[in-house]
């Protein structure tokens, strides 16, 4: 009797298509870049309108593949090359995990260095 009440589902290929908007990929990349320690979030109001907000991201999507460009501001005195590498790896992983796209390239540009408003407290290890 339980078999009669179960719905039969179509195969995944017959259910339809899923399209992810490029701006969604850009937003996921921007948020992921901001998750990296040492990346500063800057710009609001007029800066946002002029395109001077960091982190920012631009993406190109072709099928199941994406190429992403990320601009970041880094807090002083974090090492720029290390932060750039961490941003690249984290953005690639998060876009793949959350959006399901294969990320072929993540180009990171450190566009600004920002003085931290308050020094970070460090614990003795």
trRosetta pair geometry for C-beta under 8 A, 3 or more apart (Angstrom, degrees):
i j d omega theta_ij theta_ji phi_ij phi_ji
1 4 5.9 -50 -161 24 40 113
1 5 7.2 26 151 -10 67 105
2 5 6.1 -64 -155 38 38 105
2 6 6.8 46 152 -34 69 102
3 6 6.0 -48 -152 17 35 114
10 14 4.2 -109 164 90 120 116
10 15 5.3 158 84 -71 114 74
11 14 4.8 78 60 11 81 107
11 15 7.4 -138 93 -26 41 86
12 15 5.7 -46 -149 10 36 118
20 24 5.4 -111 -180 71 87 134
20 25 6.3 90 134 -49 117 96
20 61 7.1 -139 83 -153 97 165
20 99 5.6 94 -158 -163 164 104
20 100 7.7 167 -39 53 148 96
20 101 7.1 -117 58 -49 150 116
21 24 4.7 101 66 -5 83 102
21 25 7.6 -152 100 -1 49 82
22 25 5.6 -53 -156 36 41 112
22 26 6.3 43 147 -21 70 105
22 59 5.5 -172 -167 83 86 102
22 60 7.5 -4 -134 -115 124 25
22 61 5.3 -154 -99 10 84 116
23 26 5.3 -49 -145 37 38 117
23 27 6.3 40 155 -21 67 102
24 27 5.8 -52 -147 35 31 109
24 28 6.4 31 154 -17 64 105
24 99 6.9 142 124 -111 106 119
25 28 5.9 -54 -147 38 30 110
25 29 6.3 30 154 -18 64 109
25 59 4.3 -113 109 93 118 170
25 61 5.9 154 -8 -60 161 124
25 66 5.7 -157 -162 -131 147 149
25 68 7.2 -136 151 -91 107 111
25 95 6.3 50 -152 -141 84 117
25 99 5.8 60 -101 -120 79 168
25 101 6.7 3 -113 13 123 153
26 29 5.7 -58 -148 38 29 111
26 30 6.2 30 154 -21 65 107
26 57 4.7 171 -158 97 69 100
26 58 6.2 2 -117 -114 115 25
26 59 4.9 -143 -70 5 75 108
26 68 7.8 168 -103 -133 56 99
27 30 5.6 -51 -144 35 32 112
27 31 6.3 29 158 -15 65 106
27 57 7.6 -163 -60 57 16 123
28 31 6.0 -56 -147 40 29 108
28 32 6.1 30 154 -20 64 110
28 94 6.3 -169 165 129 98 105
28 95 5.5 123 113 -101 124 73
28 98 5.5 -169 -146 86 136 136
28 99 5.8 -165 36 -42 170 117
29 32 5.7 -55 -144 38 29 112
29 33 6.4 33 156 -22 64 104
29 57 3.8 157 98 -161 116 163
29 59 6.2 156 -5 -61 148 118
29 68 5.0 -167 -119 -157 153 142
29 70 5.9 -138 157 -83 111 110
29 91 5.0 44 -145 -155 80 113
29 94 7.7 153 -101 84 43 112
29 95 5.8 9 -76 -70 82 121
29 106 7.8 -174 -143 -129 119 110
30 33 5.9 -53 -150 32 29 111
30 34 6.6 26 152 -15 61 108
30 55 5.3 172 -152 101 69 97
30 56 6.2 -11 -112 -134 113 26
30 57 4.3 -135 -60 5 78 114
30 70 7.4 173 -92 -128 52 97
31 34 5.7 -60 -153 39 33 112
31 35 6.8 42 148 -31 64 101
31 94 7.8 -136 89 147 89 152
32 35 5.6 -47 -155 20 36 118
32 36 7.8 44 150 -28 59 92
32 90 5.5 179 167 132 99 93
32 91 4.7 134 103 -105 129 59
32 93 7.9 172 -159 67 137 75
32 94 3.8 -175 -109 56 134 154
32 95 6.8 -92 -9 -40 160 76
33 36 6.2 -45 -170 11 41 112
33 39 5.9 -164 154 -168 75 165
33 55 3.9 -156 103 161 130 170
33 57 6.6 170 -7 -62 136 114
33 70 5.0 172 -83 -166 145 139
33 72 5.6 -143 172 -85 125 115
33 87 5.1 33 -133 -151 83 107
33 90 7.2 140 -95 88 38 114
33 91 5.6 11 -65 -74 79 113
33 108 7.9 161 -123 -121 119 107
34 39 5.8 -140 -121 105 36 126
34 41 5.6 39 -134 -77 118 104
34 55 5.2 -145 -58 21 80 119
35 39 7.8 27 52 47 28 131
35 90 6.3 -152 78 165 108 141
35 94 7.5 125 32 -66 145 154
36 39 4.7 72 73 -8 93 123
36 83 6.6 124 137 -159 129 79
36 86 5.0 136 -148 121 129 111
36 87 5.1 -102 1 -84 164 69
36 90 5.3 -179 -71 27 106 159
37 78 8.0 180 126 -112 74 142
37 86 7.9 -46 47 135 71 157
38 74 5.8 2 152 -153 92 86
38 75 5.3 -131 -157 39 53 100
38 78 3.7 117 -148 -122 122 166
38 83 4.6 -122 109 -106 133 122
38 86 7.6 83 47 62 124 143
39 54 7.9 -137 180 148 90 101
39 55 6.0 -2 174 -50 128 119
39 72 5.1 -67 -137 -163 106 127
39 73 7.1 103 -168 70 63 55
39 74 6.3 -48 -106 -103 49 59
39 75 7.4 -91 -39 -8 3 89
39 83 6.5 153 -64 -173 78 118
39 87 6.4 104 -74 -86 135 115
40 54 6.6 43 88 100 80 118
40 72 7.7 123 43 174 65 82
40 73 4.3 -60 64 101 105 103
40 74 6.6 148 2 -135 96 6
40 75 5.0 127 -55 -60 104 80
40 112 7.7 -86 63 97 124 107
40 114 4.3 -35 12 46 174 143
40 116 8.0 -149 -90 -92 117 66
41 54 6.9 -167 -138 96 33 67
41 55 7.1 -59 -103 1 66 72
41 73 7.8 166 -77 53 8 113
42 47 7.2 -81 140 148 80 160
42 52 7.8 -57 115 139 102 82
42 53 6.9 -171 94 -148 60 48
42 54 4.8 20 46 47 94 99
42 73 4.9 10 10 30 126 160
42 112 6.8 -74 43 91 154 149
42 114 6.1 -174 -61 -81 136 149
43 47 3.5 -136 -144 122 85 131
43 48 5.6 134 149 -62 101 64
43 52 5.1 -178 -109 106 131 71
43 53 3.4 -150 96 -105 141 61
43 54 6.0 114 1 12 120 63
44 47 6.1 40 32 48 26 110
44 48 5.8 7 -146 -29 27 113
44 53 7.3 85 -68 -109 38 108
45 48 6.1 132 53 18 16 103
45 49 7.3 -41 145 -3 42 102
46 49 5.6 -55 -150 37 38 111
46 50 6.2 24 156 -9 70 110
47 50 6.0 -66 -145 46 29 103
47 52 4.3 -89 -162 76 85 101
47 53 5.6 121 127 -69 98 71
48 51 7.8 42 179 -68 28 23
48 52 7.7 -88 -59 55 22 64
48 53 4.8 36 -103 -53 65 131
51 56 7.3 58 -171 -118 73 166
53 56 5.7 109 85 -67 77 107
54 71 6.1 -97 -114 118 92 88
54 72 5.6 108 -172 -151 111 33
54 73 3.9 107 101 -9 157 100
54 111 6.5 -158 -93 60 131 115
54 112 6.1 -139 -27 38 161 123
55 70 6.0 -3 -175 -174 116 99
55 71 6.5 164 -155 85 63 54
55 72 4.6 -14 -105 -102 98 76
55 73 7.3 -140 -71 16 59 70
55 87 7.8 180 -118 -143 146 131
56 70 7.2 163 84 -154 45 54
56 71 4.8 0 55 53 93 103
57 68 6.1 -15 -167 -170 109 104
57 69 6.8 154 -156 83 56 52
57 70 4.9 -15 -102 -103 85 75
57 71 7.6 -160 -73 22 40 68
57 91 7.6 171 -113 -141 135 136
58 68 7.2 154 81 -157 47 56
58 69 4.6 -6 58 58 96 103
59 66 5.5 -15 -168 -168 112 113
59 67 7.0 154 -156 81 60 47
59 68 4.8 -18 -103 -104 85 77
59 69 7.5 -164 -74 23 41 66
60 66 6.7 153 80 -155 50 60
60 67 4.7 -3 55 55 102 96
60 68 7.8 -156 25 -72 64 40
61 65 7.3 158 -154 87 54 47
61 66 4.9 -20 -101 -100 74 87
61 101 6.7 -81 -129 -127 105 152
62 65 5.4 -17 68 67 82 96
62 66 7.7 164 24 -85 62 40
64 100 7.6 -66 -149 130 96 84
64 101 5.9 -175 -178 -133 55 65
64 102 5.7 55 131 12 89 97
65 101 6.5 131 -124 -176 13 96
65 102 5.0 -34 -104 74 68 96
65 103 7.7 139 -161 -102 60 19
65 104 5.3 33 -172 -30 110 114
66 95 6.4 -104 70 154 147 142
66 99 7.8 29 -18 99 152 143
66 101 4.5 52 -10 140 116 143
66 102 7.2 160 20 79 73 45
66 103 5.2 -34 71 -108 95 66
66 104 6.9 179 75 14 38 81
67 103 7.6 125 -95 -162 30 67
67 104 5.4 -39 -79 64 81 103
67 105 4.7 12 -134 55 90 98
67 106 7.9 -168 -163 -74 51 39
67 107 7.8 26 174 -4 92 99
68 91 6.1 -142 101 147 150 131
68 92 8.0 -166 38 -81 130 63
68 95 6.8 -169 -40 -44 151 164
68 103 6.3 -27 2 -148 115 113
68 105 7.1 -171 36 97 60 61
68 106 4.9 -6 70 -114 102 74
68 107 7.3 -171 98 28 53 67
69 106 7.9 165 -88 -161 26 49
69 107 4.8 -16 -113 67 74 104
69 109 7.3 15 -177 -2 93 107
70 87 6.1 -150 101 154 146 123
70 88 7.8 -167 39 -86 129 57
70 91 5.9 -140 -42 -75 151 164
70 106 6.5 6 2 -176 114 94
70 107 7.1 169 25 85 66 52
70 108 5.1 -17 70 -110 100 70
70 109 7.2 -180 92 27 50 68
71 108 8.0 151 -91 -161 26 53
71 109 4.9 -22 -108 71 72 102
71 111 4.7 18 -170 -16 106 132
72 83 7.3 -143 108 139 146 115
72 84 7.7 -175 46 -98 131 66
72 87 5.9 -118 -31 -105 155 163
72 108 6.5 -9 7 -166 115 99
72 109 7.3 159 23 82 68 51
72 110 5.9 -37 73 -110 88 59
72 111 6.9 149 62 19 32 85
72 112 7.9 -128 122 44 42 79
73 110 7.6 99 -117 -161 24 70
73 111 6.5 -56 -76 69 67 82
73 112 3.9 -23 -114 75 95 106
73 113 7.1 179 -166 -86 75 14
73 114 5.0 51 158 -20 118 117
74 78 5.4 -123 174 71 106 116
74 80 5.7 167 50 -109 168 72
74 83 5.0 125 -121 87 125 164
74 110 5.3 -18 -11 -143 120 117
74 112 7.5 168 22 89 60 56
74 113 5.7 -27 69 -113 85 66
74 114 7.1 171 81 23 32 81
75 78 5.3 71 73 -2 78 118
75 113 7.9 77 -165 -164 8 65
75 114 5.6 -46 -103 75 52 89
75 115 7.7 51 -156 -168 68 12
75 116 4.8 48 -165 -68 116 95
76 113 5.5 70 -65 169 94 103
76 114 6.6 -148 -8 85 85 35
76 115 5.1 -25 36 -102 125 52
76 116 6.4 -134 60 -10 70 80
78 82 7.2 -122 168 72 87 108
78 83 5.2 68 137 -53 124 130
79 82 4.1 56 88 17 112 115
79 83 6.5 167 85 -13 57 87
80 83 5.9 -60 -146 39 28 107
80 84 6.1 31 157 -21 65 109
80 110 5.1 -77 -156 -14 109 174
80 113 7.6 -63 -84 -89 113 109
81 84 5.6 -54 -147 36 30 115
81 85 6.5 29 155 -18 64 105
82 85 5.9 -55 -150 36 30 109
82 86 6.4 28 153 -17 65 107
83 86 5.7 -56 -147 39 32 111
83 87 6.2 36 154 -22 66 105
83 110 7.2 84 86 -92 116 124
84 87 5.8 -53 -147 34 29 111
84 88 6.4 32 154 -20 63 106
84 108 4.5 163 -156 101 84 135
84 110 5.9 -84 -74 -42 108 107
85 88 5.6 -52 -149 34 32 114
85 89 6.4 25 157 -13 65 108
85 108 8.0 -143 -59 40 24 150
86 89 6.0 -57 -145 41 30 107
86 90 5.9 25 159 -16 67 113
87 90 6.0 -61 -139 42 26 106
87 91 6.0 24 163 -18 65 110
87 106 7.7 -155 122 144 78 129
87 108 4.9 118 88 -118 123 145
88 91 6.3 -58 -144 36 21 106
88 92 6.4 21 158 -17 59 110
88 106 4.5 155 -145 93 73 119
88 108 5.1 -104 -62 -21 90 127
89 92 5.9 -57 -150 36 28 112
89 93 6.3 23 157 -16 64 110
90 93 5.9 -57 -146 39 30 109
90 94 6.1 22 160 -14 67 111
91 94 6.1 -59 -139 41 27 105
91 95 6.1 23 164 -15 65 110
91 103 7.4 172 121 -161 81 165
91 106 5.0 144 83 -140 123 148
91 108 7.9 162 12 -77 142 107
92 95 6.4 -61 -146 38 22 105
92 96 6.3 18 158 -15 60 113
92 103 4.4 -156 -136 80 75 142
92 106 5.2 -117 -58 -20 92 137
93 96 5.9 -63 -150 40 26 110
93 97 6.0 21 157 -17 66 114
94 97 5.6 -56 -139 41 30 110
94 98 5.7 4 171 1 69 116
95 98 6.5 -63 -127 50 22 93
95 99 5.1 -24 -171 28 64 121
95 101 5.9 -43 149 58 100 103
95 103 5.2 89 80 -63 128 129
96 99 7.2 -48 -91 55 10 81
96 100 7.1 48 -169 -118 44 15
96 101 6.5 -105 -101 71 52 53
96 102 6.7 43 -112 -107 101 35
96 103 5.8 -99 -54 -3 95 103
103 106 6.1 19 160 -49 127 99
110 113 7.3 38 161 -65 113 77
116 119 6.2 105 96 -95 127 40
116 120 6.8 -56 172 -29 164 83
